[in-house]
Amino acid sequence: MALLGLLGLYAGIAICAAGVLGIYRFPDVYTRLNSLAKVTTMGALLVHLSSAALLPWGEGEKGVLTALVLLLTTPVVTQAIALTAHVLRTPNVNRKDELKNPPS
């Protein structure tokens, strides 16, 4: 169980590091938001669940509950940030706004 927990922990740290690199590298708020959502959903979830697996039995509940809260709130928060950026007319690199003229 310890080996599986360590592998999950290292994988979560690697995903978080790649996501932080993506936040700095991507050109606009929408692609950065995509990177941030992946980091929170996959990376932090792995880190919390793996740390809960590494703790003795009965002491990892906070990690599991935190992972559950992240899993439930991340899509809502990223959607709200993306909608706010759209309402504030934040420029997009693609210059194509599919919400402005929806297909009929």
N, C-alpha and C positions, 0 to 999 in steps of 0.2 A: 504494500500500500504506500510505503514511503517513496519508493521509486516512481510510482505512478503520480504521486503528488508533486514530486520534484520536477518530473517531465512536464506536467501541466503548468507548474509555476514558471518554469523557464520558457515554455511556449507562450504563456500569457505576457511575460516580460518582453519577449521578442516582438509580439504583435503590438504591444504598447509602444515600443521603440520605433517600429516601422510606421505606426500611425502618427506619432509626433513628427517624424521626418516628413510625412505626407502633409501635415498641417502647415509646415513651413514651405514646402515645395509647391503645393498647388496654387493656382493663380487667383481664384475667386472664392467667395464665401460659400458657394454651393458645393464645390468639390472639396473644400476644406471641411465642410459640415459632414459630407459623406465619410471622409477619413475619420473624423471625430466619432461618428456613430459606430463605425467598425471597431475602433479602439475600445469604446465603452462597452459595446455589446460583447465582443469576442475576447478581447484582451483582459479587461478588468474582470469579466465573468470567470475566466480561467484562473486568474490570480486569486480571486476570492474563494472559489470552490476548491482549488488546490491547497490553499492555506488552511481551509477548514478540514480538508482530508489529512493534512499533516499534523494537526493538533490532536491531542488525546480525545478519546470518545467523551462527548458531552461538553466540549469546550469550543466547538466550531459552529455553533448555531448562528452567531453573529455574522460570520462570513457567508453562510447560506442565505440568511435573511437579507444581507446587503446585496448579494448577487441577484436575489429575486426582485428587490426594489429597483436595481439597475435595469434588469430585464424588462420590467413593466414601465418604467418612466422614460427610458432613453428614446423610444420611438415618438413619444408625445412631445418631448422637449425638442428633438431635432425637427419635427414637423412645425412646431411653433416658431423656432428660429428661422427656418426656411420661409415660412409665410410672412414673418416680419420683414425679412430681407426683401421679399418680393413686393410687399406693400410699400416699403421705403424706396423702391426702384433701384436696388443695388445692382450695378451692372454685372452682366454675365459674360464670360469670355466667348461663348458661342453666339451671342447676340440674337438668339432665337427664343422668343417667348411663346410657348405653347399655351399658356394660360390666358394670354391677351386675346387671341382669336382662336377659340377652340374649334376643332373640326366638327362639321355638322353631320 
